[in-house]
Amino acid sequence: MKDIAKRFEQNPLLSPASLNPSHEYLEIACLLNPGVFRFNGKVWLLVRVAERPKQKPGYISFPVLSAAGMQIIEIPLNDPGLVATDARVITYKGTDYLTTLSHLRLLCSDDGLQFYEPNEYPVLVGEGPLEYFGIEDCRVTELDGTYYLTYTAVSDNGVGVGLRTTRDWKEFQLNGMILPPHNKDCAIFEEKINGKYYALHRPSSVDIGGNYIWIASSPDGLHWGDHQCIIKTRKGYWDSARVGAGAAPVKTAMGWLQIYHGANGRHQYCLGAFLLDLEEPTKVLARTELPVMVPSAPYELTGFFGNVVFTNGHIVDGDRLVIYYGASDEHVCAATFSIQEICSQLKWQHAE
């Protein structure tokens, strides 16, 4: 299936070998979809770095955080209590674990193409019992000089949305978990609407309901309510199994344009778009019928978890939208789109 993405010729921009692991006894298994923002005249990526111990034949080992620090758990592959059919998650004696531990690193670039890791900025790691399995998939929103970092906080208690804020990227305010499990894919709008903050998020249900995109509002950016479900999966479509928000919606004359990911039953992740009303963002005006980006390049088809394009960060420059995305849960890549061309793909008759 042909898409409308114009991939950078230099892709992948970043791969596991591009960075050094945080500890000598760990290796970087994946670099995943970064949060993206402008700061001090540069383009910045807040990259998710997923690490694990070097694997030994016949065993699976993985790190977890605890009050005592980092611990390494090692399990024989023939242990009858082990279920290890997914590269991302295992179950051992009824308890779920991640196969990697993720933290977030800041990289910057003068041209949006060549990125480096400056020494004077901190690494962001999980803090406290609600983040013992790591922090993942950060979206970055700037409002009045404050940057809001919404990320997936993972622990044996579940998967929820954490929030940190900063003005200088050196000192951070930890605001705790703002949306409890099971929830993720939270993107705060980059301006208030009628005096309120708005955010997209993705609660999940395994029984009634599904993996749908919701919207919420807040008086202060911390306490969220008035939750409404706005985008559902579509049977027989590319987004039949799950949907989730990307980065903050882009304001256009037509409405708030949101780039989102969707997956089908074969775990193929593509990107699509929908449009929200400017003054009443709970109203969905239109939605793409076909994806605007489909895994097709070799680095998108094979990797740690193949057949995936997944974004939670972009840069807007007039009609040009530069999306930085994770490919196959292993590499960081980039592609450009025309906002006008994305809008031309919207099908108003498919509005929810």
N, C-alpha and C positions, 0 to 999 in steps of 0.2 A: 504494500500500500504506500503510495507516494504521499509525502507530507510537504508542508510549506516552510520548514525550518532550513536555514542556511548555516550549516555547521562550520565551525572554524576549521580551517585546513590544518591547524596545529594540534587539534585534538588527538589524544587527551592532553589537557593542559597540565594536569597533576595526576600522578599515580602513586601507589604506596612507596615506591623507591624515591619519590621526590622529597620526603621528609625523614627525619630521624625518629625512631621510637622514643617514648618517654622514659623507658628503663632498658638497660642492656639485656635483660632477660625476656623482653617482649619483642614482638615484631608487628609491624603495621600490616594488617590484612586488607584493609580497605580505606579509601578516602571517599567520602560520600557527600551528597548534595549540600552545598554551603548556603548560609545566609549571606546576603550581599548588601553593601551600603557604600556611600561616599563619605569620606572623612579626610579633612586636611588636604583636599585637592587630589586625592587618590581613590582608586577603586579597591575595596576591601572584601575579602572572603572570610567568613567564619566557618571554617571547614570542620566537618565531623570526621575525626580520626578514630578508627576502630582497631584495637590492638588485642593480641592474644599471645600466649607463650608459643615458642617454636614447638611444633607438634612432633611427638615421638610415635614411631610405628606401633600400632596396636592400642593406642590410647587417644583420648580426647581430653584436652586441658583448656581451661579458661580462667580469666581473672574476675574477681568480684571485690568490691570495696566493703569495708566494715568499720566499726568504731576503732578497731585495732590497726587499720590500714588496708593495703591491698593483700589479698590472699589468692593463691592459685589452687584450683580444684582440678584433680586429675582422675579420670575414670577409665578403666579398661573398656575397649569397644565391645568385648563379649560379655560385659556385665548384664545380667538379665533385667536389671532395673533401669537400663538406659534405652531411651528412644532418641535416635540421632538421624532422622531422615531429612531434616531441614538444615541448610548451611547456617541459618541465622539463630535458631532456637533449638535447644534440646530439653528433654524431660528426663529427670533422674529421680526414681522412687517417688513419682507423683509431683515433683516440684519442677517448675520451668526455670531455665537459665538461658542467658544469652551466650553465644559462643565467643563473642568479643565484648570488650569493655570500651565504650566510646567517651571521648572528651572533645573539646572544641578548641581550635587554634586559629589565631589571626594571621592572615597573609595579606599583603598589599601589592599594588601595581600602579605604575605610572600610565600604562597604556591599556589596562584591562586584559592583557594577554600574558605577560611575563610576571609571575608572582614570586615574592620572597617573604620570608618569615622574619620580621624585625624583632630584635632582642628585647626591646624595652617594654613590650606588652605581655601580659600574663597569659598562661594557658588556663582555660576554664575547665574545671573538673567537677564531678559529682560531689555534692556536699550534703551530709546528713542521710538518715535512713531511707528517705524517699528517693534517693539518687544513688543507692549502692550498686545498681547495675549500670550506671552511667547516664550521661545526658546526650541527646541526639537531636538532629534535624532542626536546627535553630532558624527561626524567621526573625528578621531585624526590621523594626519600624522606627523612623525618626519623627518625633513630634516636638516642636518648640525647643529644639536643642537637646532633648533627652532621647536616648536610644532604648527602645523596649525590645528585650530578647525573650521571645517565647520559644520554649524548647520542650522536647519530650523527656520527662523525668521517669526513670525506670528503676524498679526495685521489686523485691518479692511481694510487696504490697499491691503492685499493679503498675499501670502505665498512665501517667497524668501529665498535665501541662504546668511547667515551672516558668517563673518570670524573674529576670534580673534586669536592672536598669543601670545606665551609665551615661555620663556626659563627655568623658574623656578617654574611655576604653582602658583606663588604668585602675580606677576605683569603681566598684560595683555594689549596688544595693541588691541584696537577696530578698525577694518578696514571697518566697515559698511557692506552694502549689496553688495556682489560681483556678484550675479545673481538675477535679479529682478523677480517678480511674473509672471506666476506661476512656481516655480521651487523648487526642493528639492533633497534629496538623493545625495549629492555632496561628492565625495571621491577623494582626491588628491593623485596621485602616490607618492611612497616613495623614488623616485629618479628621477632626470631629465633625459630626453631622447633627445639626440642631442642638449643639451643646453636649452631645454624648459621644463617647468612644464606642466604636463598633469592632467586632472581631468575628472571623470565621473559625470554626473548630469542628472536630469530628469525633463525637462520642460513638461508641460501638455497642452492638447488641448481638449476641449469638443465638438468641431465642426469638423474640418478637422485634421486628425492625431490622436494622442492618448497619452497614458502614456508610453513613450519609453525612453530607455537609450541613452544618447548622450555623446560625448567626446569633450573636448575643450583643447586648449593649451594656454600658457601664458609665456611672457618673465620674469615676476617678481613674479608670484603667486598671484597677485592682479587683474590684468586686463586680461580678458579672451576673446578669439576669436577663429576663425577657427572651429566653432561648426559643428559637424557631427553626424547624427543619426546612431547608430551602432546596437542596439538590439531592436526589436519590439515584441509586443505581438503575440501569435500564436493561431489562432482559433482552438478550440477543444482540446487545451492542458491545463495543469495545470496553465500556465501563460498567459491565454487568455485575461484577463481584464487589467492588469497593470504589469509593471516590474520596478525595481529600483535597483541601486547599493548598495552593502553592504559597507564593509570597503575598504581600499586601496587594489588594486590587489597585489597578491603574485607573486614574480618573480620566475619562474621555468626555467629549461633548454628548455622546450617546448614553453614557452611564458608567458605572464602575465595572471595568473589565477584569475578570478574574481568570488567571491561568490555573488549571487544576489537573491533578493526576487521576487516572482511572485505571482499573485493572479488570481483566476478565478471569474466567475460571481456570485458565492456563497460566495464571500469574504473569501475564504480559502487561507491563505498565506503559501507558501512553499519556500524552498531554492533550487536553482540550481547553475550552473556554466557555464562560457564561457571562452574562451582563446583568447588573443590578441597577435599580433605579437610583438616581443621584440623591434624591431627597428622602426616599423610603427604601433603604437598601435591603429590607426584608422581601422586596418584590423582585422576582426573577423575570427579566424581560425577554431573554433569548439565550440560546445554548447551541454549541456546535453539535452537528449530527455525527461528523467524522472527526477523528483526532487531528490536531494541528502538528503533532510530532509523534512518530512511531519508531520503536527501536529498529534500526536497519544497518547502521555502521557496525563493523566487526567488534569494536570496543563496547557497543551497546547490546550485542547479542550474546557475548560470552564473557564471563568474569565470575566474581564471587557468587553473585545471584543474577544470572543472565536474563536477557530480554527485557531490560528495564531502562526507561528514561524517567527521571524524577527530579523535580525542581522545587526549591523553596527560596529562590533568590534571583533578582534581576536588577538591571539598570535601565532607566528610561531616558532616551535622548531624542526628544521630538517624536517622530513617528517610529523611530528605531527602538526596538526592545531587545536588549541583550539578556538572554536567559543563561544562567550558569546552572548546570544540572549534573546529577550523578548518573553515571552510565554503568549498568550491570553491578550496582552496589560496590564498585571498585575504583572508578576513576572520576575525576572532576573534568567536565567538558563545558563548552559554550556554543551557543547558536544565536543567530539574529533572526528577528521577525519584523515584519511591518505591522504595526498596530492596526492600520487601516485594512490590511489584508486579512488579519485575524477577524476583525469585525465583519468583513464581507462573508466570512464562513458561518456566521451566526444564523441560526434558523429560528425565527420568531414563533413559528407554529409549534416548536418543541419546547417553548417556555413552560416551566413547571407551574 
